[in-house]
Amino acid sequence: MSNVLGVSALYHDAAAAIMVDGRLIAAAQEERFSRRKQDRTVPWRAARACLDLAGLTMAEIDCLAYYEDPAMKLDRQMSMLATETRPQVARELAARIDPYRPFRALRESLGCDRPIRFVPHHMSHAASAFYFSGFESAAVLVLDGVGEWSTSSYGFGHVDRGIDLVEADRFPHSLGLFYSTITAYLGFDVNEGEYKTMGLAPLGKPVLADRLRHIIGWNEDGDVRLDLTYFDFLGLRRMWSPRLVELLGQPPRAGEEALTDWHADLASSAQSILESVVLQKASRVRERTGARNLCMAGGVALNCVANARLRQSGLFDDIFVQPAAGDAGGSLGAAAQVSRDLGSAPPVRRLRDVYLGPEYSTERDVIPVVRAANLPFGDFRIRPDELLDDVVRRLAAGQVVGWFQGRMEFGPRALGNRSILADPRVAGMRDRINGLVKLREAFRPFAPSVLRSHASTYFAGGEEHPFMLETVQALTDSLPAVTHADGSARVQTVDPQTNPRYAALLERFWSQEGCAVLLNTSFNQRGEPIVCTPTDALACFARSRLDAVVLGDVLVDVADVPPSLTASITARGKVSAFSDEPESGRALAVYELA
Ligand SMILES: [Fe+2]
């Protein structure tokens, strides 16, 4: 018997996960509850939600599993400090060094006196992939910015023998930090904007790749070496040095400055290098381990285009990428590793879905919030088919609909439970959603959800993609709103067994509209975490003027939302959606109507 609470925190994208006797019960990111994007604080709200879902109290937790080893990290920090010659930077580095902080912060913020085990960062990533892959044995590849020392690791996992990992690259030589540096140069946020670099790449040509080879080199094994004179991520102020500006011949892009062809060329060049290195690394892993299957995690494993190239390479028969491959997923891996160490090995079963967060009931949670806001609503509790018909009719008429149902997704993607949906066949839909609802860069493509049984009609490959982790080529030009400039799409295949209601909506769209695909983007506005509670969803819906929102079995039409409500919500900024009092335990309406 073991109840293990996994935690990732204090860097970015804090999260909690609970495993009971080796079974994954719940996982969630702190940002969804605190409403602070990429919240890095100890995830006490997420931990509480996970405990609730597991029906446990903190006192019943046998062990906390933390996603990195502070002692190993201290070693790296001391080494950075020893080589830093700039007094101000050295002072800032020294101020950050506090190896007891995780221990203290976990104790204080979680109010938990249970034992804590520290799992090395790359082992947490590796475990998050291997123990949820369903493979009895497989090669493992971890690629991220930096763990304690490691920036890339590889090894072999076996259900009986566990995971053996070997360090391939060591800080500061890091493929992830190279890509993040170019991301920062393009004016996007590190640890978040890497998707934008990847999305921008197909609009350019890799004409700057030769120049970038001055700053990153690699051998036949894919081991990377950065020329540190071009970087300054040790300096804590920015990622690049003046020498990189000189080399590239164009200054870094600032804030909202317009993107040009040159920026697209730079993104394309960095992307081509990343793909080449990933392929080299994967081929070394294949050679050294002899394994036919591969598991991947770490932030670089979220690069859908590189993942697609890896699959197409045929190096491996099957590849499993942990859907929460970034640091949030470290909580999952740490919990799995410690569960195994305590004698509760995770079952050999592939993770089929990531609906691991809290769920809200229509009756108890949704209707009180809608009523408190004085909004008329359609109540479909005893006629769920009519709700689907209503939504299909709206989508077919070009409406944009918020779709909130079931347990919240874990990881960066909305997969049909906290989504905004639209008709992918409408050419202007991308601009409409980008301009009015998501307020994000026009070049970024939206993703399609497709019924698993119809996927091969629309997209090449025919594989299952439940987590939107790979791009595939569209086989039709009838889906302009979800197809990128190069004809690719980051597809999600939807299976009735894992998400029956979303699949039923797609089936109905197919039977009534002859299209088994919907545009699916995350339910949030730019700069805001994906919605968690019905209150978050209602607030986002009203602020962004979506045409309608479905909250469980309830539908609200934007025509019924008075401008005073929208103004009130906008004026308040972020709506506090959840009381911090443990006993309240449900969404609270906080609107002040004029
Ligand atoms: Fe990481």
Residues whose N, C-alpha, C, O or C-beta is under 5 A from the ligand:
A	BS01	LIG	D144 V146 D327
